[in-house]
């Protein structure tokens, strides 16, 4: 098994300190709803897509995941979709509120 290193970086989701195409996978768990203003909440998914490598995958779990798919599509992800999550997520929120937004950055 290859050596793997994990580094935690504290950063603003609207302005990530990484070069474009740095990661194969970007995940976010209950972050975007905390960003003030619609502009900021729209900027965060753009940033997530920016730091993905072509073909990379994005997963966003949030209270209102559906609004994330618009910016993801605008950023070039054609397959952005939302799946409703159930009680097993442990969020304690109603099923119709918590969702998982999934997308893949195009290969080119």
FISEGU-279198 format. One record per residue (C-alpha): residue number from 0; residue in one letter; z, x, y. Coordinates in steps of 0.5 Angstrom, whole numbers. Each point is the difference from the previous one (the first is absolute). Example, Ala and Ser with C-alpha at 12.3 -4.5 7.8 and 13.67 -1.06 7.14 Angstrom:
{rec 0 a {16 25 -9}},
{rec 1 s {-2 2 7}},
//
This chain:
{rec 0 x {0 0 0}},
{rec 1 x {-2 3 7}},
{rec 2 x {6 2 5}},
{rec 3 x {1 -6 5}},
{rec 4 x {3 1 7}},
{rec 5 x {3 -6 4}},
{rec 6 x {1 1 7}},
{rec 7 x {3 -5 4}},
{rec 8 x {-3 -1 8}},
{rec 9 x {3 -4 5}},
{rec 10 x {-5 -3 4}},
{rec 11 x {-3 -6 4}},
{rec 12 x {-5 -4 -5}},
{rec 13 x {-4 -1 7}},
{rec 14 x {-1 7 0}},
{rec 15 x {0 4 -6}},
{rec 16 x {1 8 0}},
{rec 17 x {-5 1 -5}},
{rec 18 x {-8 2 0}},
{rec 19 x {-5 -5 -2}},
{rec 20 x {-1 -1 -7}},
{rec 21 x {7 4 -2}},
{rec 22 x {2 -5 -6}},
{rec 23 x {-3 -4 -6}},
{rec 24 x {6 -5 1}},
{rec 25 x {3 -3 6}},
{rec 26 x {6 -5 -2}},
{rec 27 x {4 -4 5}},
{rec 28 x {6 -4 -2}},
{rec 29 x {3 -5 6}},
{rec 30 x {-2 4 6}},
{rec 31 x {-6 -3 4}},
{rec 32 x {4 -7 1}},
{rec 33 x {5 5 4}},
{rec 34 x {-5 3 5}},
{rec 35 x {0 -4 7}},
{rec 36 x {-6 -3 2}},
{rec 37 x {-6 -3 -3}},
{rec 38 x {-4 7 2}},
{rec 39 x {5 4 -3}},
{rec 40 x {0 -4 -6}},
{rec 41 x {-8 0 0}},
{rec 42 x {0 8 1}},
{rec 43 x {5 2 -6}},
{rec 44 x {-5 -2 -5}},
{rec 45 x {-6 3 3}},
{rec 46 x {4 7 0}},
{rec 47 x {2 -1 -7}},
{rec 48 x {-8 -1 -2}},
{rec 49 x {-1 6 5}},
{rec 50 x {4 5 -5}},
{rec 51 x {-3 -3 -6}},
{rec 52 x {-5 4 -4}},
{rec 53 x {-6 -3 -1}},
{rec 54 x {1 -5 -6}},
{rec 55 x {7 1 1}},
{rec 56 x {5 -6 -1}},
{rec 57 x {5 -4 5}},
{rec 58 x {5 -5 -2}},
{rec 59 x {4 -3 5}},
{rec 60 x {6 -5 -2}},
{rec 61 x {3 -4 6}},
{rec 62 x {3 -7 2}},
{rec 63 x {-7 -2 3}},
{rec 64 x {-5 5 -4}},
{rec 65 x {-6 -5 2}},
{rec 66 x {-1 2 7}},
{rec 67 x {-1 8 -2}},
{rec 68 x {-6 -2 -4}},
{rec 69 x {-4 -1 7}},
{rec 70 x {1 7 2}},
{rec 71 x {-1 3 -6}},
{rec 72 x {-7 -3 -1}},
{rec 73 x {-1 2 7}},
{rec 74 x {2 7 -2}},
{rec 75 x {-6 0 -5}},
{rec 76 x {4 -3 -6}},
{rec 77 x {-5 -5 -3}},
{rec 78 x {5 -2 -6}},
{rec 79 x {6 -2 4}},
{rec 80 x {4 -5 -3}},
{rec 81 x {7 -3 -1}},
{rec 82 x {4 -2 -6}},
{rec 83 x {6 -4 1}},
{rec 84 x {7 3 -3}},
{rec 85 x {5 -4 -3}},
{rec 86 x {8 1 -1}},
{rec 87 x {-1 6 -4}},
{rec 88 x {-1 4 6}},
{rec 89 x {7 -1 2}},
{rec 90 x {-2 -1 7}},
{rec 91 x {4 -7 0}},
{rec 92 x {-5 -3 4}},
{rec 93 x {-4 -6 -2}},
{rec 94 x {-6 1 -4}},
{rec 95 x {-5 -2 5}},
{rec 96 x {2 5 5}},
{rec 97 x {0 7 -4}},
{rec 98 x {-6 2 -2}},
{rec 99 x {-4 7 -2}},
{rec 100 x {-6 2 4}},
{rec 101 x {-5 4 -4}},
{rec 102 x {-6 4 2}},
{rec 103 x {-4 6 -2}},
{rec 104 x {-4 4 5}},
{rec 105 x {-7 1 -1}},
{rec 106 x {-3 6 -3}},
{rec 107 x {-4 1 6}},
//
